């Protein structure tokens, strides 16, 4: 069961892995980061008021767009070989 996120909580991360992350870990994967996503994950844009706009790694005047924009930028920059989406 995931923890409730409170306003005063310094670490809003879940107390347990999602089923997909558990399966990937059991197969030997090492999850190493969380990436930015569009606000509400319902936008063609690539940003949110908390972390700002995600920029395309090859052309900062553009954005990767979509709800998994940060993940797309990470994979495009060669920072990861795959992503699991939002």
N, CA and C of each residue as an Amber inpcrd file, in Angstrom:
protein
   258
   0.8400000  -1.1750000   0.0000000   0.0000000   0.0000000   0.0000000
   0.8860000   1.2400000   0.0000000   0.5920000   2.2110000  -0.8610000
   1.3790000   3.4400000  -0.9460000   1.0390000   4.3630000   0.2190000
   2.0330000   5.1550000   0.6170000   1.8100000   6.1120000   1.6900000
   0.9590000   7.2700000   1.2090000   0.2330000   7.8960000   2.1090000
  -0.5130000   9.1100000   1.8080000   0.4790000  10.2520000   1.7190000
   0.3160000  11.1160000   0.7370000   1.2190000  12.2530000   0.5790000
   0.6280000  13.4420000   1.3090000   1.3350000  13.9290000   2.3140000
   0.9040000  15.0780000   3.0860000   1.6480000  16.3260000   2.6350000
   1.0710000  17.4900000   2.9160000   1.7240000  18.7460000   2.5570000
   3.0930000  18.8750000   3.2200000   3.2460000  18.3810000   4.4340000
   4.5000000  18.5340000   5.1760000   5.4820000  17.3980000   4.9160000
   5.1390000  16.4770000   4.0410000   5.9870000  15.3220000   3.7710000
   7.1740000  15.7290000   2.9040000   8.3960000  15.4770000   3.3670000
   9.6000000  15.8160000   2.6100000   9.8920000  14.8120000   1.5090000
   9.3680000  13.6010000   1.6090000   9.6270000  12.5500000   0.6220000
   8.2990000  11.9620000   0.1570000   7.7630000  12.4850000  -0.9730000
   6.4520000  12.0170000  -1.4390000   6.4910000  10.7130000  -2.2210000
   7.6150000  10.0100000  -2.2130000   7.6980000   8.7670000  -2.9720000
   6.9120000   7.6520000  -2.2930000   6.5380000   6.6710000  -3.0660000
   5.7670000   5.5490000  -2.5490000   6.6410000   4.6750000  -1.6520000
   6.0130000   3.9610000  -0.7590000   6.7600000   3.0710000   0.1360000
   7.0080000   1.7040000  -0.4950000   6.4310000   1.4660000  -1.6750000
   6.6500000   0.1860000  -2.3520000   6.6730000   0.3970000  -3.8670000
   7.2630000  -0.5400000  -4.5720000   7.3430000  -0.4720000  -6.0270000
   6.0200000  -0.8740000  -6.6680000   5.7710000  -0.3070000  -7.8460000
   4.6270000  -0.7260000  -8.6530000   4.9040000  -2.1290000  -9.1900000
   3.8620000  -2.8300000  -9.6180000   4.0150000  -4.1960000 -10.1210000
   4.9990000  -4.2670000 -11.2850000   4.9470000  -3.2950000 -12.1980000
   5.8670000  -3.3020000 -13.3370000   7.3120000  -3.1210000 -12.8800000
   7.5370000  -2.2470000 -11.9290000   8.9010000  -2.0370000 -11.4200000
   9.3970000  -3.2920000 -10.7070000   8.5400000  -3.9590000  -9.9470000
   8.9340000  -5.2230000  -9.2970000   9.3380000  -6.2570000 -10.3380000
   8.5460000  -6.3580000 -11.4200000   8.8600000  -7.3320000 -12.4730000
  10.1850000  -6.9920000 -13.1480000  10.4180000  -5.7190000 -13.4200000
  11.6790000  -5.3110000 -14.0410000  12.8670000  -5.5840000 -13.1180000
  12.7090000  -5.2680000 -11.8280000  13.7930000  -5.5510000 -10.8630000
  14.1020000  -7.0400000 -10.8030000  13.0520000  -7.8620000 -10.8120000
  13.2790000  -9.3130000 -10.7270000  13.9740000  -9.8410000 -11.9820000
  13.8570000  -9.1050000 -13.0830000  14.5300000  -9.4940000 -14.3240000
  15.9400000  -8.9070000 -14.4150000  16.3450000  -8.1550000 -13.3690000
  17.6960000  -7.6150000 -13.3330000  17.8230000  -6.1380000 -13.6520000
  16.7110000  -5.4690000 -13.9570000  16.7650000  -4.0390000 -14.2660000
  17.0910000  -3.2340000 -13.0110000  17.6850000  -2.0720000 -13.2100000
  18.0080000  -1.1720000 -12.1100000  17.3590000   0.1830000 -12.3980000
  16.1700000   0.4420000 -11.8490000  15.5470000   1.7580000 -12.0370000
  16.4420000   2.8230000 -11.3990000  16.7140000   3.9020000 -12.1520000
  17.6680000   4.8630000 -11.6200000  17.1900000   6.3020000 -11.6110000
  16.0090000   6.5980000 -12.1300000  15.5570000   7.9810000 -12.0630000
  14.0530000   8.0740000 -12.3100000  13.5310000   9.2330000 -11.9580000
  12.1650000   9.6080000 -12.3150000  12.2900000  10.8260000 -13.2120000
  11.4190000  10.9460000 -14.1870000  11.5240000  12.0430000 -15.1380000
  10.3130000  12.9630000 -15.0640000  10.4170000  14.1020000 -15.7040000
   9.3580000  15.1010000 -15.7350000   8.1870000  14.6260000 -16.5820000
   7.0090000  15.1080000 -16.2760000   5.8340000  14.8070000 -17.0930000
   4.9720000  16.0540000 -17.1940000   4.1360000  16.0910000 -18.2100000
   3.2240000  17.2150000 -18.3910000   2.2100000  17.2430000 -17.2560000
   1.7230000  18.4430000 -16.9490000   0.7490000  18.5850000 -15.8700000
  -0.4610000  17.7060000 -16.1490000  -0.8450000  16.9040000 -15.1910000
  -1.9430000  15.9460000 -15.2580000  -1.7220000  14.8470000 -16.2950000
  -0.5360000  14.8150000 -16.9170000  -0.2190000  13.8280000 -17.9600000
  -1.2440000  13.8510000 -19.0880000  -1.8390000  15.0120000 -19.3180000
  -2.8890000  15.1390000 -20.3340000  -2.6100000  16.2890000 -21.2910000
  -1.3720000  16.4860000 -21.6730000  -1.0440000  17.6550000 -22.4650000
  -0.1480000  17.3010000 -23.6350000  -0.2510000  18.0930000 -24.6880000
   0.6870000  17.9570000 -25.8000000   1.9820000  18.6840000 -25.4750000
   1.9480000  19.5170000 -24.4620000   3.1240000  20.2520000 -24.0220000
   4.0750000  19.3620000 -23.2610000   5.1180000  19.9640000 -22.7380000
   6.1300000  19.1630000 -22.0590000   6.5950000  19.8460000 -20.7910000
   5.6690000  20.2320000 -19.9550000   6.0890000  20.8960000 -18.7360000
   5.0040000  20.9350000 -17.6950000   5.3960000  21.4190000 -16.5360000
   4.4650000  21.5820000 -15.4320000   4.9670000  22.7090000 -14.5480000
   4.1170000  23.2440000 -13.6740000   4.5430000  24.3740000 -12.8470000
   5.5900000  24.0180000 -11.7860000   5.8000000  22.7600000 -11.5030000
   6.7670000  22.3730000 -10.4780000   8.1930000  22.3350000 -11.0390000
   8.3990000  21.6430000 -12.1430000   9.7430000  21.4620000 -12.6980000
   9.9960000  22.2370000 -13.9780000   8.9860000  22.9050000 -14.5030000
   9.1700000  23.6930000 -15.7130000   9.0390000  22.8570000 -16.9810000
   9.5480000  23.4210000 -18.0660000   9.4130000  22.7920000 -19.3790000
  10.5860000  21.8780000 -19.6780000  10.2890000  20.6840000 -20.1600000
  11.3220000  19.7570000 -20.6150000  11.7130000  20.1540000 -22.0260000
  13.0080000  20.2450000 -22.2750000  13.5090000  20.6360000 -23.5990000
  14.0400000  19.4230000 -24.3530000  13.9440000  19.4790000 -25.6720000
  14.4860000  18.4300000 -26.5370000  16.0090000  18.4470000 -26.4060000
  16.6700000  17.2940000 -26.2180000  18.1190000  17.2850000 -25.9850000
  18.9520000  17.7750000 -27.1700000  18.4440000  17.6590000 -28.3790000
  19.2050000  18.0990000 -29.5520000  18.8550000  19.5040000 -30.0000000
  17.6910000  20.0110000 -29.5990000  17.2530000  21.3420000 -30.0030000
  16.4330000  21.9600000 -28.8800000  17.0820000  22.7330000 -28.0050000
  16.3880000  23.2910000 -26.8350000  15.2250000  24.2250000 -27.1670000
  15.0850000  24.6270000 -28.4310000  13.9400000  25.4670000 -28.7850000
  12.6710000  24.6300000 -28.9560000  12.8190000  23.3080000 -28.9110000
  11.6910000  22.3860000 -29.0650000  11.4920000  21.5840000 -27.7840000
  10.3340000  20.9340000 -27.6890000  10.0650000  20.0450000 -26.5580000
   9.7680000  18.6530000 -27.0930000   9.9950000  17.6070000 -26.2940000
   9.6400000  16.2650000 -26.7490000   8.1360000  16.0510000 -26.7910000
   7.3800000  16.8320000 -26.0400000   5.9240000  16.7570000 -26.0530000
   5.3790000  15.4910000 -25.4250000   4.0870000  15.5020000 -25.1940000
   3.4000000  14.3330000 -24.6710000   3.5330000  14.1490000 -23.1720000
   2.8070000  13.1880000 -22.6600000   2.7720000  12.9690000 -21.2180000
   4.0620000  12.3720000 -20.6740000   4.8410000  11.7090000 -21.5070000
   6.1190000  11.1300000 -21.0680000   7.2940000  11.9290000 -21.6300000
   7.1510000  13.2580000 -21.6180000   8.1430000  14.1250000 -22.2360000
   9.5330000  13.9780000 -21.6220000   9.6360000  13.9070000 -20.3090000
  10.9370000  13.7720000 -19.6590000  11.6000000  12.4560000 -20.0130000
  10.8090000  11.4200000 -20.0750000  11.3300000  10.1080000 -20.4500000
  11.8150000  10.1080000 -21.8910000  11.0560000  10.7380000 -22.7740000
  11.4600000  10.8370000 -24.1750000  12.7720000  11.5850000 -24.3290000
  12.9370000  12.6630000 -23.5660000  14.1800000  13.4340000 -23.6150000
  15.3450000  12.6110000 -23.0790000  15.1300000  11.8630000 -22.0150000
  16.1830000  11.0230000 -21.4350000  16.6400000   9.9430000 -22.4080000
  15.6940000   9.2550000 -23.0370000  16.0390000   8.2000000 -23.9960000
  16.7270000   8.8030000 -25.2220000  16.2130000   9.9410000 -25.7280000
  16.8060000  10.5890000 -26.8980000  18.2330000  11.0480000 -26.6310000
  18.5130000  11.4470000 -25.4050000  19.8550000  11.9080000 -25.0480000
  20.8060000  10.7450000 -24.7680000  20.3030000   9.5230000 -24.7940000
  21.1390000   8.3550000 -24.5340000  21.3280000   8.0600000 -23.0580000
  20.4690000   8.6540000 -22.2160000  20.5920000   8.4470000 -20.7800000
  19.9830000   7.1440000 -20.2860000  19.2100000   6.4830000 -21.1260000
  18.5690000   5.2210000 -20.7770000  18.2600000   4.4680000 -22.0640000
  18.2110000   3.1640000 -21.9650000  17.8910000   2.3680000 -23.1530000
  16.3990000   2.1370000 -23.3130000  15.6180000   2.3670000 -22.2630000
  14.1640000   2.2190000 -22.3530000  13.4890000   3.0240000 -21.2720000
  12.1950000   3.2170000 -21.4530000  11.3750000   3.8710000 -20.4530000
  10.0810000   3.1100000 -20.2950000   9.4160000   3.2920000 -19.1640000
   8.1900000   2.5320000 -18.9310000   6.9450000   3.4130000 -18.9450000
   7.0730000   4.6720000 -19.2620000   5.8990000   5.5520000 -19.3540000
   5.3690000   5.9780000 -18.0140000   4.2990000   6.6980000 -18.0620000
   3.6830000   7.2430000 -16.8460000   2.4580000   6.4600000 -16.4940000
